[in-house]
Amino acid sequence: MNTYSWDCKTVDTYPTHSELTDVVYNVHWRLTGVDESGEHQATVIGTQTISVETLDASSFVSFDSLTEADVIGWVEAEMGAERVAELQASVDSQIADKIAPKSVTKTIGAVVETPVEADAPVDETAPAE
């Protein structure tokens, strides 16, 4: 099972809106998923407009008091559960492809180096350079 985390720290604000200041109206988000082993991760990014038309002073959170958790809640609410699930499924698919790729890009004629194991025997009969 993959775990997900949001990064919603970058926002666009209206300097003033309905007598309020620094009103967040757009969020630049990043959703990252990591597999159980912690070895594979994938990220999707985007922006989400936040509805400010119904905003009033009683529900307004000043920018200085705003937390990332507040913004994540707004983003998820604006997107809706179905869209959040779609984004998580996209991340899951990317992680699955990293674990078991369906396609690999290779270059014809490229030299592939084989790693030498640390305790592999050394051929002492090779001529010295």
Secondary structure, DSSP 8 states (H G I E B T S, - for coil): --EEEEEEEEEEEEEEETTEEEEEEEEEEEEEEE-TTSS-EEEEEEEEE---TT--TTT---GGG--HHHHHHHHHHHH-HHHHHHHHHHHHHHHHHHHS-S-----TT--------TT----TTS---
